[in-house]
């Protein structure tokens, strides 16, 4: 007899803080992976898998290069 894994066991969901849509967290993601919301393009970093914890990645504006012509 073959044991079949249920689909919901392999995928967890995280609610995006910006657009409040569900982000699918697949079983193969590891801690430190960057995950992007498909709806609003907000970037998260997977901090913990159990319990599921994602940290929103804030853009680093100090690394932007500005054009001095203005």
Secondary structure, DSSP 8 states (H G I E B T S, - for coil): ------HHHHEEEEE-TTT--EEEEETT--TT-EEE-TTT--EEEEEEETTEEEEE----GGG----TT-
